[in-house]
Amino acid sequence: MGAKPQEALKALEPWINKHRRTAWRPEVRSDDQAAALSAFCGIPSLQAGEKWPVCKSCGDPMEALVQLDLSTLPTDRHGTGLLQLFYCVAGECEGGWEAFSNQTCLCRIVSPHETAPAATNLNRFPAKAIHAWTAIEDSPSAAEHERLGIKFDYHFNDVPFHPMEFWCPELDLHFVGAEFIRYLEANVSAADGDKLGGWPPVGPGRGVSCVSRMRRGDVAGHADRLRRQRAVHVRRLRRRSHHAMPEPSQRRGIRLGVWLRE
């Protein structure tokens, strides 16, 4: 009798453990937004005399999607300052689908000693202050498996028919059958939702609206440097070009994830 998918996953544990990363879930609450330096859609800190950043395409105030006090993150490799990401959610603005559009997005690091909370909150989404982080173990999504050494052959065009199969050359493992691939993809995958670090949750039906990827030492640099090194990726998810943006209470398609990578 051949191996079962559960047995195959057990045999793959050395490969799985090799590629695990620690990620952190933000613990949020809806109170004390004004005093919180780390928050989703909270009150951002602005420089003296600075107005709330607006979209260069439509002129509407941009959403302060996230502000992180880098000195309070659960890792010590990202420097200091307030990392801020503003993004326009008003509608179908020109350049809104581009990850580094200067028209609809502003990413920067400001000093908490040279800024103060904005006098008025112009965000449309409800604020959630981040008051703690919980560590989790995270695995790569199916889209990353082949890049990390798993080899797949789906035999889509084979005549006569051949069943799907995959290999792990470094462990000298070989499994035949679509059920093995499905089980691997279902059980070795990145945690979805908001998190710091870990692996991006990519694949069918999953995605990220904001991803900040920073390598060691980058956070201390200028925002332009972050942008040049592709530090921030912004994508609008589950939108339809022929639909107007719904009211904040009805929006379900914009989700924020932040990845700080080695």
Buried (B, 14 or more C-beta within 10 A) or exposed (E): EEBEBEEBBEBBEEBBEEBBBEBBBBEBBEEEBEEBBBBBBBBBBBEEEEEBBBBBBBEBBBBBBBBBBBBEBBEEEBBBBBBBBBBBBBBBBEBBBEEBBEBBBBBBBBEBEEBEBBEEBBBBBEBBBBBEBEEBEBBBBBBBBEEEBBEBEEEEEEEEEEEBBBBBEEBEBEBBBEBBBEBBBEEBBBBBEBBBBBBBBBBEEBBBBBBBBBBEEBBBBEBEEBBEEEBBBBBBEEBEEEEEBEEBEEBEBBBBBBBBBE
